[in-house]
């Protein structure tokens, strides 16, 4: 039987794919609501990530079918909160997927014809207003189900925000990496202007600062409370078998990005931006794995087993193929 530590790799891959698909649409909606002029340069590429949503749904079904391997509390004899019920969890996650998929798909459809008439523009803006609310609500449920309540007695009032802020920062990193690769390979039909890298880098810096704020806001509340049912989970991660991963993701997600992007020169240098983006993307993967697998820690490290490597290559290989196909259909790349 596959260990929880290895199975956690699949859960992390699912969360990464899911947030990539969601954040692409949310970014396009936010830029439209803010009336950002550069939204026209990035919105088609950004919403193309939504093509990964069916892959995320397939991974969800696999994880739900896995049951006790995904959620160790399944089958527990202790009294669990009503929220921790596999049947209820499956229903709310599937219904959430269907609702969000419908809304986001409609947003993309309206975006394609938003400038054709005043009515289309009005309808598009109305849906755009709904997207950030849907993103926050749905990602809150995902954060609780797949990370926070893995340990039924552990809770944090800020965990959901900490989770989706981290994921959105990761999306910005993957977005600029994708843009750079397509740009330098000559695949883009309309190559971007240099300022686009700077704008995304500014957002990466902003979300790096917001992420570390939510990280310490949660950490300090737990530390000052000093209640064993809350502190034990953090102590196991930062001082136990997962301590190397814990401090690694903190360095990759805050120390390196902040110390680099805080300087204007770095935010105008695409190569530096790409290096920082790689750090943020890797750091987020390690962060998600640390929180999930570290809930029930073992000496097992990620990517040291055949299942870990195989499932990750398969998931992200499929994601690349799907995204490239979407970009070609949208005539974004040749």
TORNU-96403 format. One line per field, with one value per residue (C-alpha): x, y, z; residue number from 1; residue in three letters. Coordinates in steps of 0.2 Angstrom, whole numbers, plus 5000, padded with zeros to 4 digits. Example, Ala and Ser with C-alpha at 12.3 -4.5 7.8 and 13.67 -1.06 7.14 Angstrom:
BEGIN
X <- (5062 5068)
Y <- (4978 4995)
Z <- (5039 5036)
tigu <- (1 2)
zami <- (ALA SER)
***
This chain:
BEGIN
X <- (5000 5006 5012 5003 5019 5020 5001 5003 5013 4997 4987 5000 5000 4982 4982 4995 4985 4969 4976 4984 4968 4958 4971 4972 4954 4954 4969 4960 4945 4955 4964 4948 4940 4955 4955 4973 4979 4990 4976 4974 4992 4990 4972 4971 4987 4981 4963 4971 4977 4958 4960 4969 4952 4946 4963 4961 4944 4950 4964 4950 4940 4956 4959 4941 4942 4958 4948 4958 4975 4970 4962 4969 4955 4943 4938 4944 4934 4936 4922 4926 4918 4904 4914 4926 4914 4920 4903 4899 4917 4915 4898 4903 4920 4911 4897 4910 4920 4904 4899 4916 4918 4902 4906 4923 4919 4905 4918 4930 4915 4910 4928 4929 4915 4916 4920 4906 4892 4888 4877 4891 4903 4890 4887 4906 4909 4895 4903 4920 4914 4908 4924 4935 4921 4920 4939 4940 4925 4930 4948 4944 4934 4949 4961 4951 4947 4964 4976 4969 4957 4969 4972 4953 4957 4968 4961 4967 4956 4968 4973 4962 4969 4987 4984 4976 4988 5002 4994 4991 5009 5014 5003 5011 5028 5022 5014 5029 5039 5027 5028 5047 5048 5036 5043 5061 5057 5048 5032 5021 5010 5011 5028 5026 5033 5047 5036 5025 5039 5040 5022 5021 5037 5028 5014 5025 5034 5017 5011 5027 5025 5006 5011 5024 5011 4999 5012 5017 5000 4995 5011 5011 4993 4997 5014 5006 4992 5004 4990 4997 4983 4988 5007 5011 5008 5020 5033 5033 5036 5049 5059 5056 5058 5052 5062 5073 5058 5050 5065 5068 5051 5052 5068 5062 5046 5051 5070 5075 5060 5060 5078 5079 5063 5063 5076 5070 5084 5079 5061 5066 5078 5068 5082 5082 5063 5063 5076 5065 5049 5057 5061 5043 5036 5047 5045 5026 5026 5037 5026 5011 5019 5026 5009 5000 5013 5020 5004 5008 5027 5039 5057 5051 5056 5047 5053 5063 5051 5045 5027 5032 5042 5031 5014 5022 5029 5013 5002 5013 5017 4998 4996 5010 5001 4984 4990 5000 4984 4974 4986 4986 4967 4967 4980 4991 5006 5011)
Y <- (5000 5017 5027 5043 5053 5047 5049 5067 5071 5067 5079 5093 5090 5092 5108 5116 5111 5117 5134 5137 5134 5146 5160 5163 5168 5177 5188 5192 5197 5208 5217 5221 5227 5238 5245 5240 5244 5229 5217 5216 5210 5196 5191 5178 5169 5170 5162 5148 5141 5137 5122 5113 5113 5096 5088 5095 5088 5071 5072 5076 5061 5050 5058 5055 5037 5035 5040 5035 5037 5056 5059 5049 5053 5042 5027 5035 5029 5046 5058 5070 5087 5085 5094 5079 5067 5059 5059 5077 5082 5073 5081 5099 5098 5091 5104 5117 5112 5112 5129 5137 5129 5136 5153 5154 5146 5159 5173 5167 5166 5184 5190 5185 5197 5210 5224 5221 5231 5240 5226 5213 5225 5227 5208 5204 5217 5209 5192 5199 5206 5188 5179 5185 5181 5164 5161 5166 5155 5140 5141 5142 5126 5118 5124 5117 5100 5096 5104 5112 5098 5084 5085 5086 5095 5108 5125 5142 5157 5163 5147 5149 5166 5160 5145 5155 5170 5157 5149 5165 5170 5153 5157 5173 5164 5151 5164 5174 5158 5152 5170 5170 5152 5156 5173 5167 5152 5163 5153 5168 5176 5193 5194 5204 5221 5221 5231 5216 5207 5222 5223 5204 5206 5220 5209 5194 5206 5211 5194 5189 5202 5197 5179 5182 5193 5179 5167 5176 5182 5163 5158 5172 5169 5150 5154 5166 5154 5140 5127 5110 5105 5120 5121 5103 5103 5117 5111 5094 5103 5115 5105 5087 5076 5090 5104 5105 5107 5120 5132 5128 5134 5149 5154 5151 5160 5175 5177 5176 5184 5199 5202 5202 5210 5224 5232 5241 5234 5216 5220 5226 5211 5197 5184 5189 5189 5171 5165 5172 5165 5148 5150 5154 5140 5127 5134 5133 5115 5111 5122 5112 5095 5101 5105 5090 5076 5084 5083 5064 5066 5051 5052 5050 5065 5069 5063 5049 5035 5029 5034 5052 5055 5045 5053 5071 5068 5061 5075 5090 5082 5081 5099 5105 5096 5102 5120 5120 5114 5127 5141 5134 5134 5152 5157 5163 5152 5146)
Z <- (5000 4996 5011 5016 5013 4995 4992 4998 4982 4972 4983 4981 4962 4962 4972 4961 4945 4953 4958 4941 4933 4945 4947 4928 4927 4943 4938 4921 4931 4944 4930 4921 4937 4941 4923 4921 4903 4902 4904 4885 4884 4896 4898 4884 4890 4908 4905 4895 4911 4914 4902 4916 4926 4919 4924 4942 4943 4937 4951 4963 4959 4961 4978 4984 4978 4988 5004 5019 5009 5006 5023 5037 5048 5038 5048 5064 5080 5089 5088 5073 5068 5056 5043 5043 5034 5018 5010 5014 5008 4991 4988 4993 4983 4967 4968 4971 4956 4945 4951 4949 4932 4926 4932 4926 4909 4907 4911 4897 4885 4889 4889 4870 4865 4879 4868 4855 4863 4879 4884 4882 4892 4906 4907 4907 4921 4931 4930 4933 4950 4955 4951 4965 4978 4970 4971 4989 4994 4984 4989 5007 5006 4997 5010 5024 5016 5010 5022 5038 5044 5040 5058 5064 5081 5073 5066 5061 5057 5044 5036 5021 5017 5020 5008 4993 4994 4993 4978 4969 4971 4964 4949 4945 4945 4933 4922 4920 4917 4904 4896 4896 4888 4875 4871 4870 4859 4847 4849 4853 4839 4848 4858 4874 4878 4891 4903 4905 4915 4926 4930 4934 4945 4955 4959 4963 4976 4983 4985 4993 5006 5009 5010 5024 5033 5033 5038 5053 5058 5059 5067 5081 5086 5088 5097 5109 5113 5117 5117 5113 5101 5090 5092 5090 5072 5069 5080 5071 5054 5059 5072 5066 5051 5040 5047 5031 5020 5032 5032 5013 5008 5019 5011 4993 4995 5005 5008 4990 4982 4994 4995 4976 4969 4982 4971 4955 4944 4948 4943 4926 4922 4915 4919 4937 4937 4930 4943 4957 4949 4949 4968 4972 4961 4969 4986 4985 4980 4995 5006 5001 5004 5021 5027 5021 5023 5038 5047 5050 5048 5043 5038 5019 5008 4992 4975 4983 4977 4961 4964 4969 4953 4942 4947 4946 4929 4923 4930 4925 4908 4905 4911 4898 4884 4888 4890 4874 4865 4873 4868 4850 4849 4855 4842 4856 4850 4833)
tigu <- (1 2 3 4 5 6 7 8 9 10 11 12 13 14 15 16 17 18 19 20 21 22 23 24 25 26 27 28 29 30 31 32 33 34 35 36 37 38 39 40 41 42 43 44 45 46 47 48 49 50 51 52 53 54 55 56 57 58 59 60 61 62 63 64 65 66 67 68 69 70 71 72 73 74 75 76 77 78 79 80 81 82 83 84 85 86 87 88 89 90 91 92 93 94 95 96 97 98 99 100 101 102 103 104 105 106 107 108 109 110 111 112 113 114 115 116 117 118 119 120 121 122 123 124 125 126 127 128 129 130 131 132 133 134 135 136 137 138 139 140 141 142 143 144 145 146 147 148 149 150 151 152 153 154 155 156 157 158 159 160 161 162 163 164 165 166 167 168 169 170 171 172 173 174 175 176 177 178 179 180 181 182 183 184 185 186 187 188 189 190 191 192 193 194 195 196 197 198 199 200 201 202 203 204 205 206 207 208 209 210 211 212 213 214 215 216 217 218 219 220 221 222 223 224 225 226 227 228 229 230 231 232 233 234 235 236 237 238 239 240 241 242 243 244 245 246 247 248 249 250 251 252 253 254 255 256 257 258 259 260 261 262 263 264 265 266 267 268 269 270 271 272 273 274 275 276 277 278 279 280 281 282 283 284 285 286 287 288 289 290 291 292 293 294 295 296 297 298 299 300 301 302 303 304 305 306 307 308 309 310 311 312 313 314 315 316 317 318 319 320 321 322 323 324 325 326 327 328 329 330 331 332 333 334)
zami <- (UNK UNK UNK UNK UNK UNK UNK UNK UNK UNK UNK UNK UNK UNK UNK UNK UNK UNK UNK UNK UNK UNK UNK UNK UNK UNK UNK UNK UNK UNK UNK UNK UNK UNK UNK UNK UNK UNK UNK UNK UNK UNK UNK UNK UNK UNK UNK UNK UNK UNK UNK UNK UNK UNK UNK UNK UNK UNK UNK UNK UNK UNK UNK UNK UNK UNK UNK UNK UNK UNK UNK UNK UNK UNK UNK UNK UNK UNK UNK UNK UNK UNK UNK UNK UNK UNK UNK UNK UNK UNK UNK UNK UNK UNK UNK UNK UNK UNK UNK UNK UNK UNK UNK UNK UNK UNK UNK UNK UNK UNK UNK UNK UNK UNK UNK UNK UNK UNK UNK UNK UNK UNK UNK UNK UNK UNK UNK UNK UNK UNK UNK UNK UNK UNK UNK UNK UNK UNK UNK UNK UNK UNK UNK UNK UNK UNK UNK UNK UNK UNK UNK UNK UNK UNK UNK UNK UNK UNK UNK UNK UNK UNK UNK UNK UNK UNK UNK UNK UNK UNK UNK UNK UNK UNK UNK UNK UNK UNK UNK UNK UNK UNK UNK UNK UNK UNK UNK UNK UNK UNK UNK UNK UNK UNK UNK UNK UNK UNK UNK UNK UNK UNK UNK UNK UNK UNK UNK UNK UNK UNK UNK UNK UNK UNK UNK UNK UNK UNK UNK UNK UNK UNK UNK UNK UNK UNK UNK UNK UNK UNK UNK UNK UNK UNK UNK UNK UNK UNK UNK UNK UNK UNK UNK UNK UNK UNK UNK UNK UNK UNK UNK UNK UNK UNK UNK UNK UNK UNK UNK UNK UNK UNK UNK UNK UNK UNK UNK UNK UNK UNK UNK UNK UNK UNK UNK UNK UNK UNK UNK UNK UNK UNK UNK UNK UNK UNK UNK UNK UNK UNK UNK UNK UNK UNK UNK UNK UNK UNK UNK UNK UNK UNK UNK UNK UNK UNK UNK UNK UNK UNK UNK UNK UNK UNK UNK UNK UNK UNK UNK UNK UNK UNK UNK UNK UNK UNK UNK UNK UNK UNK UNK UNK UNK UNK)
***
